Amino acid sequence: MKVDFKISKTTKKEKIQGIIAYGIIAICVFIYFKFFR
């Protein structure tokens, strides 16, 4: 419940920045596995 409240309190800009950050991490992990296999 507390976590949901914290998430809803964050602005749309912060949510978008978080999504972009996760996307960059996912791409980095994908490239890492592609090159090291």
C-alpha positions in Angstrom: 0.0 0.0 0.0 2.8 2.4 0.9 4.8 1.5 -2.2 1.7 2.1 -4.4 1.2 5.5 -2.8 4.8 6.4 -3.4 4.5 5.4 -7.1 1.3 7.4 -7.6 2.9 10.4 -6.0 5.7 10.5 -8.6 5.2 12.7 -11.6 4.7 11.5 -15.2 8.2 13.0 -16.1 9.8 10.8 -13.3 7.9 7.8 -14.6 9.1 8.4 -18.2 12.7 8.8 -17.0 12.4 5.6 -15.0 11.1 3.7 -18.1 14.0 5.1 -20.2 16.5 4.1 -17.6 15.1 0.5 -17.5 15.2 0.5 -21.3 18.9 1.5 -21.4 19.8 -1.1 -18.8 17.8 -3.8 -20.8 19.7 -2.8 -24.1 23.1 -2.9 -22.3 22.3 -6.3 -20.9 21.1 -7.6 -24.3 24.3 -6.2 -26.0 26.5 -7.7 -23.3 25.0 -11.2 -23.7 25.1 -10.9 -27.5 28.8 -10.1 -27.6 30.0 -12.5 -24.8 28.3 -15.6 -26.1 
